[in-house]
Amino acid sequence: MDQRVSLITLGVDDVGRGRSFYEALGWRGQQVEDTVFFQAGGLAIVLWGRSALADDAGLSGEGEAHRFGGIALAHNVRSREEVDQVLDRAKQAGAEITRAAAETFYGGYAGYFADPDGHLWEVAYNPGFVLTDDGSLVLPDFGSSEVT
């Protein structure tokens, strides 16, 4: 696993309110359905509904809510095979796989693990995101910052 973070997803109670807040700080976001993406240097900050993020990470079961801090870090990779390799290595290092790798709604492949302190990491291959040679993530132009 390369030493980098590609995305930080913040689970928010109100995506519109969150977007307004960050845009008031001077950030420019792109909304795609119920998710807002902000390019932040070589990584992205993503706003997504808190319960949707918990569900996506495999933490929606009975008694799981106490484990979810509302933030997930993402490590994007260049292939589906690399997703499996990173998840296997994380498990061998002592991580708990909270959601096994699987095809995603956006045409990619991803899974989640929790480190020994419960911090969530998504390991994802997203064919729509560019990873530069140094591992920086570049968001695509989703069409318009006004897309809803």
Secondary structure, DSSP 8 states (H G I E B T S, - for coil): --S---EEEEEES-HHHHHHHHHHTT--EEEETTEEEEEETTEEEEEEEHHHHHHHTT--STT-GGG--SEEEEEEESSHHHHHHHHHHHHHTT-EEEEEEEE-TTS-EEEEEE-TT--EEEEEE-TTSEE-TT--EE----S-TT--
